[in-house]
Amino acid sequence: MSIAATTAREVTAQLATGKSKDRTVGSLVFLCALWFSLFFGVMVLVALIASTAIKGAPRFDAELLTNYTSIVRPETAGFRAGILGSLWLMLFTAIMAVPLGIAAAVYLEEFADPNKPWNRLIEVNLQNLAAVPSIVYGLLAVAVMALLGFDDAGIVLGGALALALLILPVIIITTREAVRAVPREIRDGSLALGATVWQTTWRQTLPSAVPGIATGTILGLSRAIGEAAPLVVVGLAGSVLFDPEGMMSKVTALPMQIYSLTSQSREELREAASAAIIVLLVMILGLNALAIYIRNKFQRSW
């Protein structure tokens, strides 16, 4: 009996830790295929980045960041308008999407009744919206801008609206996960001391969930900064040669300028586009690194 119990405990431990020593042919084949797929995907990505960096290496200079795009002088073409336009779009995208996304997530997680039919409908739609192609959000932004009375959606407000609609479901879902990860005991302790549900949410739950909320928000913005499809639908031009000056100003974005120059036949413009791709990758990786730093710096173990 003791031998059987010991064997059962060993089997249970192996299954729980994933360290079972039973190596069948099928499991080994699957493991090799898994590692090969991972290695192949990483190597293709590294090769593409290296090829792009080598092609754009002659244009890694200050003029790439300070000059405007020029077809007349392609050897000195820069992406000042696109970089500043992307920063303006990210600023107004964050202003529109972050407060609304966090508020919606807190309401759904802390105050909404999950048994109500409209709340269940919102839950289903949120899961579906996270998988909608990004170009659909561009069409939705054009429709909203038309309803607001704007004949031209290719301005800072139109582009920011499209990107805000794009990342809003991501912010809501990640914020809900961060709020849900806060232990129930913190809420119960606050309520037991006489605090209201709103006071508990504002002073206990949200501060405890800040690392997860910040991480999800930054990752959503890093996705938005590299999107071109919704901006194409909105009507952002790739040939803007001035800095944006406000929400109603015409604007371009770095992905739009890259898309515009990669279709050019002149080799100098293609080199500039390759260099701009590396700049865009650095911006995206910088935002991802910031999200990782915030998560590691401020995460709590309960």
C-alpha positions in Angstrom: 0.0 0.0 0.0 2.8 2.4 0.9 4.6 1.5 -2.4 1.5 2.3 -4.4 1.0 5.6 -2.5 4.6 6.6 -3.1 4.3 5.8 -6.8 1.1 7.8 -7.1 2.7 10.8 -5.4 5.7 10.6 -7.8 3.5 10.4 -10.8 1.4 13.3 -9.5 4.5 15.4 -8.9 5.8 14.6 -12.4 2.6 15.6 -14.0 2.3 18.8 -11.9 5.8 19.9 -12.7 5.9 18.7 -16.3 9.0 16.7 -15.6 7.7 13.3 -16.6 10.6 11.1 -17.9 8.3 9.2 -20.4 9.8 10.1 -23.8 7.7 8.7 -26.6 8.6 9.1 -30.2 5.6 11.4 -30.7 6.6 13.7 -27.9 10.2 13.9 -29.1 9.0 14.7 -32.7 6.7 17.4 -31.4 9.4 18.9 -29.2 11.9 19.0 -32.1 9.2 20.6 -34.4 8.4 23.2 -31.7 12.1 24.2 -31.2 12.7 24.2 -35.0 9.6 26.5 -35.5 10.8 28.9 -32.8 14.4 28.9 -34.2 13.2 29.4 -37.8 10.9 32.3 -36.9 13.6 34.1 -34.8 16.2 33.6 -37.5 13.9 35.0 -40.3 13.2 38.0 -38.1 16.9 38.6 -37.4 17.7 38.2 -41.0 15.1 40.8 -42.1 16.2 43.3 -39.5 19.8 42.8 -40.3 19.1 43.2 -44.1 17.1 46.3 -43.5 19.8 47.8 -41.2 22.6 47.1 -43.7 20.6 48.6 -46.6 19.8 51.8 -44.6 23.2 52.1 -42.9 24.4 54.9 -45.3 21.5 57.1 -44.0 22.0 56.8 -40.3 22.8 60.5 -39.7 21.3 63.6 -38.2 19.6 64.6 -41.4 17.4 61.5 -41.2 15.8 63.0 -38.1 15.9 66.7 -38.9 15.2 67.0 -42.6 11.8 66.7 -44.4 11.2 64.2 -47.1 12.5 65.4 -50.5 12.2 63.7 -53.8 14.3 66.4 -55.4 17.2 65.7 -53.1 16.7 62.1 -52.0 20.2 61.7 -50.6 19.3 64.1 -47.8 15.6 63.1 -47.3 14.5 62.9 -43.7 11.5 62.0 -41.6 11.1 65.0 -39.3 7.4 65.4 -40.2 6.7 61.7 -39.7 8.5 61.4 -36.4 6.8 64.5 -34.9 3.5 63.4 -36.4 3.7 60.0 -34.7 4.5 61.7 -31.4 1.5 64.0 -31.8 -0.7 61.1 -32.7 0.5 59.0 -29.7 -0.2 61.9 -27.3 -3.8 62.5 -28.4 -4.4 58.7 -28.7 -3.3 58.3 -25.1 -5.5 61.2 -24.0 -8.6 59.7 -25.7 -8.1 56.0 -25.1 -6.4 55.6 -21.7 -8.9 57.4 -19.4 -11.9 55.9 -21.2 -10.3 52.4 -21.3 -9.4 52.4 -17.6 -12.8 53.8 -16.6 -14.6 51.1 -18.6 -12.5 48.3 -17.2 -13.0 49.4 -13.6 -16.8 49.7 -14.2 -17.0 46.3 -15.8 -14.8 44.6 -13.1 -15.9 46.3 -9.9 -19.4 47.8 -10.4 -21.2 46.0 -13.3 -23.6 43.2 -12.7 -22.3 40.2 -14.8 -25.8 38.8 -14.9 -27.3 41.7 -16.7 -27.8 41.0 -20.4 -26.3 44.3 -21.6 -23.1 43.7 -19.5 -22.8 40.2 -21.0 -23.2 41.8 -24.5 -20.4 44.2 -23.7 -18.2 41.3 -22.6 -18.7 39.4 -25.8 -18.2 42.5 -28.0 -14.9 43.3 -26.2 -13.5 39.9 -26.9 -14.5 40.2 -30.6 -13.2 43.8 -31.0 -9.7 42.8 -29.9 -9.5 40.5 -33.0 -11.0 43.0 -35.5 -8.6 43.9 -38.4 -7.1 47.4 -37.8 -8.4 48.7 -41.1 -11.9 48.5 -39.8 -11.1 51.0 -37.1 -10.0 53.4 -39.8 -13.4 53.1 -41.5 -15.1 53.6 -38.2 -13.0 56.7 -37.5 -13.9 58.2 -40.9 -17.6 57.6 -40.1 -17.3 59.3 -36.7 -15.4 62.3 -38.2 -18.2 62.6 -40.9 -20.8 62.6 -38.2 -18.9 65.3 -36.3 -19.0 67.5 -39.5 -15.4 67.1 -40.7 -14.9 66.9 -44.4 -11.3 65.9 -44.1 -10.3 63.2 -41.6 -6.6 63.4 -42.4 -5.8 65.5 -39.4 -4.3 64.8 -36.0 -7.8 64.3 -34.5 -8.8 61.8 -37.2 -5.6 59.8 -36.9 -5.7 59.8 -33.1 -9.3 58.7 -33.1 -8.6 55.8 -35.4 -5.7 54.6 -33.2 -7.6 55.2 -30.0 -10.4 53.0 -31.3 -7.8 50.4 -32.2 -6.2 50.1 -28.8 -9.2 50.7 -26.6 -10.2 47.0 -26.4 -6.6 46.1 -25.6 -6.5 48.7 -22.7 -9.8 47.5 -21.3 -8.9 43.8 -21.3 -5.4 44.4 -19.8 -6.7 46.7 -17.2 -9.4 44.3 -16.2 -6.8 41.6 -15.8 -4.6 43.9 -13.7 -7.6 44.8 -11.5 -8.7 41.2 -11.2 -5.2 40.2 -10.0 -5.5 42.3 -6.9 -6.4 39.9 -4.0 -9.9 40.0 -2.7 -8.7 40.3 0.8 -7.5 43.9 0.1 -11.1 44.9 -0.9 -12.7 43.0 2.0 -10.3 44.7 4.5 -11.1 48.1 3.2 -14.9 47.5 3.1 -14.7 46.1 6.7 -13.1 49.3 7.9 -16.1 51.3 6.6 -15.0 52.4 3.2 -17.4 52.5 0.3 -16.9 50.5 -2.9 -15.8 53.6 -4.7 -13.3 54.6 -2.0 -12.0 51.0 -2.0 -11.6 51.0 -5.8 -10.0 54.5 -5.9 -7.6 54.1 -2.9 -6.8 50.4 -2.8 -7.6 48.5 -5.9 -6.4 50.9 -8.6 -3.1 51.8 -6.9 -2.4 48.1 -6.5 -3.1 47.5 -10.2 -1.1 50.4 -11.5 1.9 48.3 -12.7 -0.3 46.0 -14.8 -2.4 48.9 -16.1 0.7 50.9 -17.1 2.2 47.9 -18.8 -0.9 47.1 -20.9 -1.4 50.7 -21.8 2.2 51.2 -23.1 2.1 47.9 -25.0 -1.2 49.2 -26.6 0.5 52.4 -27.6 3.5 50.6 -29.0 1.1 48.7 -31.3 -0.6 51.8 -32.4 2.6 53.7 -33.3 3.5 51.1 -35.9 0.0 50.9 -37.5 -0.4 52.2 -41.1 -3.7 50.6 -42.3 -6.1 52.7 -40.3 -4.2 55.8 -41.1 -4.4 55.1 -44.8 -8.1 54.8 -44.6 -8.4 58.0 -42.6 -6.5 59.8 -45.3 -3.2 60.8 -43.7 -0.8 61.7 -46.5 2.8 60.6 -46.7 4.0 63.8 -48.3 3.4 66.3 -45.5 6.4 68.7 -45.3 5.6 70.6 -42.1 5.2 70.0 -38.4 1.8 69.6 -36.9 0.6 72.6 -34.9 -2.6 71.3 -33.3 -5.5 68.8 -33.3 -6.8 70.3 -36.6 -3.5 70.3 -38.4 -2.7 68.1 -41.3 -0.3 65.4 -40.2 1.6 62.4 -41.4 3.1 59.5 -39.5 6.3 57.5 -39.8 4.7 54.3 -41.0 2.9 56.3 -43.7 6.1 57.9 -45.0 7.8 54.5 -45.0 4.9 53.0 -47.0 5.1 55.9 -49.4 8.9 55.7 -50.0 9.2 51.9 -50.4 7.1 52.2 -53.6 9.6 54.6 -55.1 12.0 53.5 -57.8 15.0 55.6 -56.7 17.5 53.7 -54.6 18.3 56.7 -52.4 14.6 56.9 -51.3 14.6 53.2 -50.6 17.7 53.5 -48.4 16.0 56.3 -46.5 12.9 54.1 -46.0 15.1 51.3 -44.7 16.7 53.6 -42.2 13.3 54.9 -41.1 12.2 51.3 -40.5 15.0 50.9 -38.0 14.0 54.2 -36.4 10.4 53.0 -36.0 11.6 49.6 -34.6 13.8 51.5 -32.0 10.7 53.5 -31.0 8.6 50.4 -30.6 11.3 48.5 -28.8 11.8 51.5 -26.5 8.1 51.5 -25.5 8.2 47.7 -24.9 11.4 48.1 -22.8 9.6 50.8 -20.8 6.7 48.5 -20.2 9.0 45.7 -19.0 10.8 48.1 -16.7 7.6 49.3 -15.1 6.4 45.7 -14.7 9.6 44.6 -13.0 10.1 47.7 -11.0 6.6 48.0 -9.5 5.1 44.6 -9.6 3.9 43.1 -6.3 3.8 39.5 -5.2 0.7 38.8 -3.1 
